[in-house]
Amino acid sequence: MYRTIVQERVVIQRGDTIWEIASLHKKSGENIRSYIDKIKTINHLTTSALQEGQVLILP
């Protein structure tokens, strides 16, 4: 049996922060710092700095 995995993507706009992205997309009750760590890990980020036009995959 196969499982379909859908990954949500976000295109960063001027002024967006990883904290803001995480707070809008994390599950209710999920720790925001843990969610930010997941975002950084799957996107191979070493810092929280984002650039306009950058595409992030969300967990």
Secondary structure, DSSP 8 states (H G I E B T S, - for coil): -------EEEE--TT--HHHHHHHHS-TT--HHHHHHHHHHHTT-SSS---TT-EEEE-
